[in-house]
Amino acid sequence: MKIIIYYLLLLVFIGIFSGFLIQRQSASMSMQQMVSISVLLGLYVVAMSFIGEGKTVDERETLHRYLANRSATIAGTIMLSAGVLYQLFSHTLDYWLLAGLITINLAKIISLIYSDYKH
């Protein structure tokens, strides 16, 4: 039950955080607000990276972790690809989107190669 509350708190946090960023998009932010947002986003990334990183009890839990990681990779790739395509047609390509897409796919390829030659 404790882990579900952890997941829900992270989901609520990113919702509130996104709402704040959307609201503040039209107005300029002060340096203090920018630093606060950066720190909060950094803490969120650290908290999200610890989800599912504990010891697995059985094969079912290992499968669930695998499926969650796979779904996250697919969703991230789709969103970044859609962003790159949209910006290509708008003639303003943000290279951070392209770098994120390359990083996701490169990490997947490297981990697959490492897993194949590990055993």
ROMARSE-583199 format. One line per 4 residues: number of its first residue (from 1); their letters; for each residue x, y, z of C-alpha. Coordinates in steps of 0.25 Angstrom, whole numbers. Example, Ala and Ser with C-alpha at 12.3 -4.5 7.8 and 13.67 -1.06 7.14 Angstrom:
# ROMARSE-583199
1> as> 49,-18,31 ~ 55,-4,29
# end
This chain:
# ROMARSE-583199
1> mkii> 0,0,0 ~ 12,9,3 ~ 17,8,-11 ~ 4,12,-17
5> iyyl> 3,24,-9 ~ 17,28,-14 ~ 13,26,-28 ~ 1,34,-26
9> lllv> 8,45,-19 ~ 18,46,-31 ~ 7,46,-41 ~ 0,58,-33
13> figi> 13,65,-32 ~ 16,65,-47 ~ 1,69,-50 ~ 2,81,-41
17> fsgf> 16,84,-46 ~ 11,84,-61 ~ -1,93,-57 ~ 9,103,-51
21> liqr> 18,103,-63 ~ 6,104,-73 ~ 0,116,-64 ~ 14,123,-64
25> qsas> 17,121,-79 ~ 12,134,-83 ~ 18,142,-72 ~ 33,143,-69
29> msmq> 38,136,-57 ~ 48,142,-47 ~ 62,135,-44 ~ 57,130,-31
33> qmvs> 45,123,-38 ~ 54,117,-49 ~ 63,111,-38 ~ 52,106,-30
37> isvl> 46,99,-42 ~ 59,93,-46 ~ 62,88,-32 ~ 47,82,-31
41> lgly> 49,76,-45 ~ 62,70,-41 ~ 56,64,-29 ~ 45,58,-37
45> vvam> 55,51,-47 ~ 62,45,-35 ~ 49,40,-29 ~ 44,34,-42
49> sfig> 57,27,-44 ~ 56,20,-31 ~ 42,14,-35 ~ 43,-1,-37
53> egkt> 58,-2,-33 ~ 57,-11,-21 ~ 59,-25,-20 ~ 49,-34,-28
57> vder> 42,-45,-20 ~ 38,-54,-32 ~ 37,-55,-47 ~ 23,-48,-47
61> etlh> 29,-35,-41 ~ 41,-36,-51 ~ 31,-37,-62 ~ 23,-25,-57
65> ryla> 36,-17,-56 ~ 40,-21,-70 ~ 27,-17,-76 ~ 27,-4,-68
69> nrsa> 40,0,-74 ~ 37,-4,-88 ~ 24,4,-87 ~ 31,16,-82
73> tiag> 42,15,-93 ~ 31,14,-104 ~ 23,25,-99 ~ 36,34,-98
77> timl> 40,30,-112 ~ 26,33,-118 ~ 25,47,-111 ~ 39,51,-115
81> sagv> 37,46,-129 ~ 23,54,-130 ~ 30,66,-124 ~ 42,65,-135
85> lyql> 32,63,-146 ~ 23,75,-142 ~ 35,84,-141 ~ 40,80,-154
89> fsht> 27,84,-161 ~ 28,97,-153 ~ 42,99,-158 ~ 47,101,-144
93> ldyw> 54,89,-139 ~ 58,89,-124 ~ 71,80,-124 ~ 68,76,-109
97> llag> 56,68,-114 ~ 65,61,-124 ~ 76,59,-114 ~ 66,52,-105
101> liti> 61,43,-116 ~ 75,39,-119 ~ 78,37,-104 ~ 66,28,-102
105> nlak> 69,19,-114 ~ 84,19,-112 ~ 83,15,-97 ~ 73,3,-102
109> iisl> 83,-1,-112 ~ 95,-1,-103 ~ 87,-8,-92 ~ 83,-19,-102
113> iysd> 97,-21,-107 ~ 102,-22,-93 ~ 92,-32,-89 ~ 95,-41,-101
117> ykh> 110,-41,-98 ~ 109,-41,-82 ~ 105,-56,-82
# end
